Amino acid sequence: MESLIGILPYIQIALSILLIVTILLQQTGSGLGGAFGADNFTSGFHTRRGLERTLFYVTIALGALFALTALLNLLVA
């Protein structure tokens, strides 16, 4: 149990870095004009395919793992 307490922060740091990277790698269809209220509704809705879909699911899995390790850290500490 003590080894888990010692290694858990490093796991959380690694998961948080991977989560940040996967979020930043995702591309959105809206351009800069969408941030200022331009009509970009049609470009925001599309079907994810290939690597984009895989990256989306990896991001969800990393987020769930990070939340799980944070909960585990709360329960153990």
KEGUZA-574659 format. One record per atom (N, C-alpha, C, O): residue number from 1; x, y, z. Coordinates in steps of 0.001 Angstrom, whole numbers, plus 500000, padded with zeros to 6 digits. Each point is the difference from the previous one (the first is absolute). Layout:
{NUM,{X,Y,Z}};
...
END
This chain:
{1,{500824,498805,500000}};
{1,{499176,501195,500000}};
{1,{500866,501256,500000}};
{1,{499646,501004,499382}};
{2,{501489,498939,501312}};
{2,{500878,501164,500039}};
{2,{500642,500266,498650}};
{2,{500269,501149,499650}};
{3,{499978,497776,499583}};
{3,{500573,500208,498666}};
{3,{498990,500689,499081}};
{3,{500382,500787,499134}};
{4,{498332,498917,501054}};
{4,{498957,500657,499221}};
{4,{499911,501477,500349}};
{4,{499824,500841,499118}};
{5,{500297,499474,502155}};
{5,{499962,501396,500437}};
{5,{501195,500767,499433}};
{5,{499882,501176,499657}};
{6,{501260,498159,500246}};
{6,{501197,500649,499496}};
{6,{499998,500208,498492}};
{6,{500567,500977,499511}};
{7,{498799,498110,499742}};
{7,{500042,500075,498545}};
{7,{498777,500708,499408}};
{7,{500037,500423,498844}};
{8,{498893,499711,501920}};
{8,{498757,500587,499494}};
{8,{500157,501442,499491}};
{8,{499430,500324,498958}};
{9,{501307,500542,501720}};
{9,{500172,501359,499450}};
{9,{500696,500020,498631}};
{9,{499677,500824,499145}};
{10,{501273,498266,500661}};
{10,{500693,499939,498710}};
{10,{499069,499496,498895}};
{10,{500074,500443,498854}};
{11,{499060,498636,501513}};
{11,{498999,499520,499032}};
{11,{499060,501133,499622}};
{11,{499659,500161,498828}};
{12,{499921,500622,502155}};
{12,{499103,501124,499719}};
{12,{500680,501066,499154}};
{12,{499366,500585,499123}};
{13,{501898,499674,501120}};
{13,{500722,500981,499191}};
{13,{500100,499524,498557}};
{13,{499769,500772,499070}};
{14,{500575,497957,500743}};
{14,{500102,499456,498642}};
{14,{498643,500036,499297}};
{14,{499917,500373,498830}};
{15,{499018,499240,501880}};
{15,{498664,500027,499399}};
{15,{499567,501422,499655}};
{15,{499374,500224,498965}};
{16,{500957,500736,501898}};
{16,{499597,501377,499715}};
{16,{500738,500555,498792}};
{16,{499413,500728,499200}};
{17,{501864,498938,500654}};
{17,{500744,500464,498820}};
{17,{499442,499368,498740}};
{17,{499819,500684,498993}};
{18,{499905,498010,501048}};
{18,{499415,499330,498834}};
{18,{498620,500555,499670}};
{18,{499652,500141,498827}};
{19,{499571,500169,502184}};
{19,{498668,500564,499783}};
{19,{500092,501373,499357}};
{19,{499235,500306,499086}};
{20,{501678,500512,501372}};
{20,{500186,501331,499403}};
{20,{500424,499880,498541}};
{20,{499502,500729,499143}};
{21,{501414,498354,500577}};
{21,{500480,499818,498624}};
{21,{498871,499535,499088}};
{21,{499848,500519,498894}};
{22,{499355,498506,501558}};
{22,{498917,499516,499143}};
{22,{498927,501058,499784}};
{22,{499406,500064,498924}};
{23,{500339,500760,502074}};
{23,{499014,501075,499826}};
{23,{500521,501027,499007}};
{23,{499247,500481,499153}};
{24,{502028,499857,500943}};
{24,{500564,500994,499084}};
{24,{500132,499475,498578}};
{24,{499987,500786,499052}};
{25,{500139,497902,500779}};
{25,{500116,499437,498661}};
{25,{498674,499951,499244}};
{25,{499982,499895,498773}};
{26,{498930,500181,501950}};
{26,{498700,499946,499338}};
{26,{499755,501291,499244}};
{26,{500218,501094,500520}};
{27,{499331,498764,498261}};
{27,{499717,501158,499165}};
{27,{498504,500260,499988}};
{27,{499190,499073,499971}};
{28,{500461,502199,500053}};
{28,{498583,500350,499870}};
{28,{499763,500556,498612}};
{28,{500913,500538,499372}};
{29,{497876,499335,500156}};
{29,{499678,500493,498678}};
{29,{499773,501498,499966}};
{29,{500034,500601,498926}};
{30,{499736,500010,502215}};
{30,{499729,501434,500020}};
{30,{501303,500774,499968}};
{30,{500994,499611,500613}};
{31,{498976,501469,498676}};
{31,{501172,500849,499913}};
{31,{499969,501080,501056}};
{31,{499232,499921,500959}};
{32,{501599,501087,498866}};
{32,{500075,501091,500958}};
{32,{498728,500840,499989}};
{32,{499654,500608,501012}};
{33,{499654,499431,497870}};
{33,{498767,500777,499910}};
{33,{498910,499469,500914}};
{33,{499152,500766,500458}};
{34,{500857,497936,499814}};
{34,{499010,499411,500896}};
{34,{500154,500476,501429}};
{34,{499032,500017,500761}};
{35,{502169,500366,499606}};
{35,{500233,500481,501355}};
{35,{499410,501384,500212}};
{35,{499730,500399,501133}};
{36,{500069,500334,497775}};
{36,{499476,501361,500100}};
{36,{498560,500108,499534}};
{36,{499531,501097,499697}};
{37,{499761,497786,500242}};
{37,{498577,500039,499710}};
{37,{499622,499825,498545}};
{37,{498831,500173,499655}};
{38,{502094,499498,499491}};
{38,{499655,499779,498592}};
{38,{499214,498704,499867}};
{38,{500015,499159,500899}};
{39,{499305,500686,497986}};
{39,{499167,498820,499784}};
{39,{500877,498834,499566}};
{39,{500338,499868,498824}};
{40,{500019,499306,502117}};
{40,{500832,498833,499715}};
{40,{499318,498720,500467}};
{40,{500672,499037,500369}};
{41,{498012,500947,499617}};
{41,{499289,498853,500542}};
{41,{500173,498758,499142}};
{41,{500069,498894,500536}};
{42,{500004,501256,498166}};
{42,{500093,498835,499134}};
{42,{501363,499341,500067}};
{42,{500106,498796,499765}};
{43,{500939,501950,500548}};
{43,{501329,499409,500022}};
{43,{500291,499281,501320}};
{43,{500978,499257,500081}};
{44,{498227,500937,500918}};
{44,{500242,499374,501290}};
{44,{499458,498588,500116}};
{44,{500401,499263,500900}};
{45,{498705,500345,498219}};
{45,{499374,498693,500082}};
{45,{500467,499136,498837}};
{45,{499649,500249,498846}};
{46,{501133,498748,501464}};
{46,{500457,499075,498979}};
{46,{500258,498639,500637}};
{46,{500084,499884,501223}};
{47,{500039,499111,497959}};
{47,{500250,498656,500481}};
{47,{501494,499786,500164}};
{47,{500785,500282,499094}};
{48,{499596,499218,502068}};
{48,{501415,499717,500226}};
{48,{500366,498704,499295}};
{48,{499266,499014,500058}};
{49,{501884,501006,499275}};
{49,{500460,498814,499281}};
{49,{501479,499796,500236}};
{49,{500750,500954,500208}};
{50,{499660,497796,499756}};
{50,{501408,499653,500044}};
{50,{500695,500424,501281}};
{50,{499553,499693,501105}};
{51,{501555,501022,498720}};
{51,{500831,500405,501131}};
{51,{499255,500969,500916}};
{51,{500209,499992,501213}};
{52,{498928,500837,498215}};
{52,{499243,500953,500815}};
{52,{499082,499272,500977}};
{52,{499869,500412,501153}};
{53,{499504,498523,498399}};
{53,{499120,499210,500872}};
{53,{500813,499302,501088}};
{53,{499605,499978,501166}};
{54,{501537,499452,498442}};
{54,{500859,499324,500962}};
{54,{500505,500974,501055}};
{54,{500019,499678,501188}};
{55,{500389,501510,498383}};
{55,{500476,501016,500929}};
{55,{498886,500441,500949}};
{55,{500250,500267,501175}};
{56,{498530,499806,498317}};
{56,{498845,500357,500823}};
{56,{499771,498959,501096}};
{56,{499781,500355,501158}};
{57,{500268,498370,498480}};
{57,{499781,498945,500987}};
{57,{501168,499884,500982}};
{57,{499792,499693,501173}};
{58,{501421,500548,498362}};
{58,{501157,499987,500891}};
{58,{499885,501135,501017}};
{58,{500346,499826,501169}};
{59,{499170,501333,498390}};
{59,{499812,501133,500909}};
{59,{498975,499666,501076}};
{59,{500197,500328,501170}};
{60,{498717,499026,498443}};
{60,{498977,499600,500971}};
{60,{500575,498988,500997}};
{60,{499758,500102,501203}};
{61,{500998,498929,498294}};
{61,{500586,498984,500878}};
{61,{501010,500619,500960}};
{61,{500023,499650,501180}};
{62,{500805,501260,498333}};
{62,{500975,500660,500868}};
{62,{499311,500849,501061}};
{62,{500448,500036,501146}};
{63,{498479,500640,498491}};
{63,{499243,500785,500971}};
{63,{499391,499123,501076}};
{63,{500008,500355,501179}};
{64,{499462,498495,498414}};
{64,{499422,499071,500974}};
{64,{501081,499422,500918}};
{64,{499793,499878,501207}};
{65,{501355,499769,498218}};
{65,{501103,499488,500817}};
{65,{500517,501046,500975}};
{65,{500322,499687,501146}};
{66,{499758,501567,498391}};
{66,{500456,501067,500888}};
{66,{499017,500204,501145}};
{66,{500412,500172,501147}};
{67,{498295,499809,498553}};
{67,{498992,500151,501048}};
{67,{500051,498825,500974}};
{67,{499834,500183,501206}};
{68,{500393,498618,498276}};
{68,{500093,498824,500847}};
{68,{501211,500071,500921}};
{68,{499901,499664,501180}};
{69,{501244,500771,498290}};
{69,{501188,500111,500855}};
{69,{499845,501114,501026}};
{69,{500521,499893,501111}};
{70,{498770,501174,498532}};
{70,{499756,501071,500978}};
{70,{499101,499488,501125}};
{70,{500230,500313,501168}};
{71,{498762,498912,498491}};
{71,{499123,499409,501019}};
{71,{500770,499001,500868}};
{71,{499828,499955,501218}};
{72,{501014,499257,498141}};
{72,{500815,499058,500746}};
{72,{500961,500716,500937}};
{72,{500248,499538,501114}};
{73,{500288,501578,498441}};
{73,{500887,500790,500832}};
{73,{499262,500564,501221}};
{73,{500565,500097,501090}};
{74,{498180,500268,498712}};
{74,{499191,500484,501119}};
{74,{499722,498897,501017}};
{74,{500043,500226,501209}};
{75,{499677,498602,498288}};
{75,{499647,498888,500889}};
{75,{501203,499434,500738}};
{75,{499873,499566,501145}};
{76,{501289,500432,498220}};
{76,{501190,499414,500594}};
{76,{500641,500952,500993}};
{76,{500458,499581,501063}};
{77,{499576,501699,498593}};
{77,{500705,500976,500847}};
{77,{499247,500363,501217}};
{77,{500472,500808,500800}};
END
